[in-house]
Structures are given as structure tokens and as C-alpha cells.
Amino acid sequence: MASLIEELQRREAAARHEVDELRGEIARLNERLARAEERLSRLEITRETVAEILGGVGTDEATAGREVPPWRPGLAQSVLPPSYRDLLEVLTDAGRPLRAGSIAAAAGLSTDKSTVEGLRSKLKRLAERGWLAEDGPGLFTLPRRDAPDESSPARSTGSSS
């Protein structure tokens, strides 16, 4: 009987050791992932900023073909890059204002600080260009439009429609 207990204890210790090793490996991978996501976020923001700056040199028509054109009636969401369309879809599904962290979670993105900050810059860009409204600091929603267009988000006018 004692040898059975000893064997179980040996197996338990081996399993515990494996669990500890795997947890350590997961922690190291999470750290690497966070660094890579932060680097990606910074590169995306840099590229978008450079595109904005370079886009400002040409005409409005040249700028409209880049990243996020200003919203105007009849302009379909399909003109937006897929990552931006995904954000509009999350807000459409939510049906209420959300913060960047909640949008990241709903979109299946990491909710670490660097990812949420990168996402917040995209949300701000969408708001600046009329695709979204910011109900309060950091609270994003689809704006209401006077005449809803099936291909575009609604726009906030301050009055009920």
C-alpha cells in the first residue's frame, strides 16, 4: 500500500512540475505577445499619421481614397478598411455607447493597454470623420442621421428622429 501512495505522490509531483513549467511558458508568451501588440499598435498609428500628413498635401479626392474618408451621405461603410468596419459592426451590435476597452473585448482583440490605446486612436479618427460620435469622453457610439442611409451609420443631431 505504501508503494502505491508513493507512486501517486511521485506522479502528482511530476504533474505539478509540468503545470508550473507550462504556466511559466504561458507567462513568457503573454509578455512577448504584449510587446508585439504594442509594437504593432505603434506602427499602425505611425503609418496612419504619416498617411494623414501625406494625404493633406494633395486634394480632398486624393485623401478620400486613403484610410478613413470623411463620412458623407451615400458613402458606404465598404470604403473603410476592414478593421474600421469591424469597429462599426461592434457598435451596431451593441446598440449603445461603448468605451474602447469594451469595443476591443467585443471585437475579440486584446484588452491590454497598448491595444486599447491603438483602438482608441482608430475610434477617434472615425469620430473626427463623422463615422462615429463621442457621447462623452471616451464613450463611442454610432451617430444618428436625419435621413438614415442603409449603407452608413446613423448621425447624432441632438433631436429625436
Summary of the structure (lengths in Angstrom):
residues: 161
radius of gyration: 23.3
end to end distance: 79.2
largest distance: 85.8
contacts: 414
relative contact order: 0.11
helix: 61%
strand: 6%
